[in-house]
Amino acid sequence: MEALQNPVIPPTLNLPLFNAQGDQFDASQYDRLSLLNAGGAIEREFFAIGIGNADPVSTVRKTLADTNLKNGQQQEGTAFAGFNLKIWFEPDSNKTEAQYLDFVLWARQSVLVMDLPTKKDYGTWKMTEIMGVPDFTLIVPAAAGSNATFRSQGMFQSLKQFNLYIPLPRLTDFRIRMLQFLAPAATLDGDFVCASLVGVKNSAG
C-alpha cells in the first residue's frame, strides 16, 4: 500500500489572508513545555509565552530552543497558514521501562485543543492520536533493562495533517491547550512536550 503523503503545496498560494505581493516561504512555528509533577493535572498552553518570558508553571525562561514566537501571537507584517500539527516528546535523559510507562500513562490522559480568537475548540485531539502510536503497548523485554522490544518502536508519527488549513492573519493570538487529566509522574520532571504548526508564511500579510 502506498504511504500517505502530505499534499503538494504550490509555490504561490491563493489564500485569502495572504498579500499577493508578499514573499511566501516554508515555515514552522514551534513551542515546548517542560513537564512538572508539581504542576498537577492542570491545563497548559503552547504558544502563550514568547521568547524571554518565564513559563508560570515550570518557571523556565523561554529561549529560541523553546519557541520562535516573540509574544505569543502572529507578528506584525506576517500571515501564516498552518497545514500540519506536530507533537513530540523530548526526554532529558534515557528512560527505563518504568519511566517510559509513566509517559504512556500520562499521554493517554492528555488532550490537545486548538483555540483561535473567534473560534474556541477549533480542533480537539487526543495526545496519543497526534503522536500516532497505534496501541501504546509496552512489552516486557526478555532481558531486564533492554528497551529493544517496545511494540511502539518505529511507529511514532507525531503528525496531524489538517483537513482544512488554519488561517493566522497578522497579530492573531492562538493557543494549543494541553489538558492533563493525570499529573505527569515525577520521573518526567524536566522532560519536554513540543508542538509545531507547519505551513507557509507570508511576509506581508
Steps between C-alpha positions, in 0.01 A plus 500: 500500500635839402587721798290811554677818401448860602314700234718677247501871582537725193775765521242780493191445712168662426406543866268783612728604786809533279621818333561432131821709512645327805774240506379150584721238657486171686480556875453332835371675810603298802482499878575255780385451858703352782308231687474542876339268749444789743289669233232236554229390260448846357462681172815620326527714185732485202575834326382710796845627601763650275881502508649649818196435719470237772248216497276555806495128585859387441655852546725416201586812299437449129785515248510432127549133589151511655299718261542726197209729592577836657178568688260212449340635185551535126739788439415830333557480124464122481223246444517125539301205363540184707465169317637258760533467876798312641528382861802320638675408823851618592631312806784653700659158557476135396190331637452168677199281421322631811566864404380438145182352641456817709507696174252264333255527790526881499460527118188282507336751733599816311301689235595783262259783409570768237356846574476804274363843611166457321466123531556301818567129459611538137620143530519240779728197492630241745872522561547137398309562174740777395808305601378221275576194709228245412481319831748653745591157633811435705639147470714371785845435349658156511808648666447742785594854403470440125268743319541329163165321501261790557205430274473873429854517361519671161129587495510857628366737234434811711310656211141611451416614148210744507203454268469880490795736539509720810512872408708728722491861375739760646478565876281192551520344846480121489540224754519125517374396842641183651242356738662264749248275671786322675793685653832400339703271725799649681721281279399725207604827667719699262389308192341701220191466285532699178244639255556639152264651244648429158389695196569806285581852618435820307731789592247771412171360629 
